[in-house]
Amino acid sequence: MKLQLALDLVDIAGAIEVVSEVAEFIDIVEIGTPIVINEGLHAVKAIKDAFPSLIVLADLKIMDAGGYEVMKAVEAGADIVTVLGVSDDSTIRGAVEEAKKHNKEILVDLINVKDIKGRAAEVDALGVDYICVHSGYDHQADGKNSFDDLNAIKSVVKNAKTAIAGGIKLSTLPEVIAANPDLVIVGGGITGEEDRKAAAVEMKRLVSQV
Ligand SMILES: O=C(CO)[C@H](O)[C@H](O)COP(=O)(O)O
């Protein structure tokens, strides 16, 4: 099981500072959607340049023009790019095709998908690399999490790796690990802690046991 650090509420300098503290305890670093909105794909390039051995995920949440937008993210240095599960199959196909050309990967985010199980099965058949259940910030504010969704997709996803994101903290990590995703994505559960390194160390220890 792998650990991804999601960076959302920082600028490029702040992102570099956080990653410097925890780089050895994470497998993937995510440049979150708010950073890309604020800084553009320069943020992806800056992190890849600063940490060339880390896998960098660009959380573009692509909804259209999958091939083109994946191409631009890959040019900036992204190893994994996110596409929304609610987008059209043709968008996801275009994204997968472009990523494969460059030996890169696509993570489909099922945020706001109503039929989680059905869409996960469809998206799995499109050849994506990861399928992620996700309770976004607005869902979290309503007290939701994606733990049941993870169990639901695990019964239908046959090819892709499974991932979970949204409000995961050290206290809820054991419940997440019990559902056995391939990838756990944590933002505030590390970046919001006073001792970010200690949080990352403990999370890495727990996910590495599986
Ligand atoms: O994509 C996101 C929000 O849309 C976040 O990166 C994701 O939810 C992880 O962050 P957190 O653990 O703080 O919820």
The ligand as a Tripos MOL2 file, in Angstrom:
@<TRIPOS>MOLECULE
LIG
   14    13     1     0     0
SMALL
NO_CHARGES

@<TRIPOS>ATOM
      1 O1         -8.4590   16.6840   -3.9690 O.2       1 LIG1
      2 C1         -8.6200   17.1830   -2.8760 C.2       1 LIG1
      3 C2         -9.7920   18.0850   -2.6300 C.3       1 LIG1
      4 O2        -10.6260   18.1330   -3.7470 O.3       1 LIG1
      5 C3         -7.6600   16.8920   -1.7640 C.3       1 LIG1
      6 O3         -6.3650   16.8750   -2.2630 O.3       1 LIG1
      7 C4         -7.9610   15.5340   -1.1330 C.3       1 LIG1
      8 O4         -9.2760   15.5820   -0.5820 O.3       1 LIG1
      9 C5         -6.9760   15.1700   -0.0400 C.3       1 LIG1
     10 O5         -6.8950   16.1750    0.9220 O.3       1 LIG1
     11 P1         -7.5040   16.0330    2.3990 P.3       1 LIG1
     12 O6         -6.8510   14.7950    2.9980 O.co2     1 LIG1
     13 O7         -7.0940   17.2990    3.1110 O.co2     1 LIG1
     14 O8         -8.9950   15.8520    2.2590 O.co2     1 LIG1
@<TRIPOS>BOND
     1     1     2 2
     2     2     3 1
     3     2     5 1
     4     3     4 1
     5     5     6 1
     6     5     7 1
     7     7     8 1
     8     7     9 1
     9     9    10 1
    10    10    11 1
    11    11    12 2
    12    11    13 1
    13    11    14 1
@<TRIPOS>SUBSTRUCTURE
     1 LIG1         1 GROUP 0 **** ****
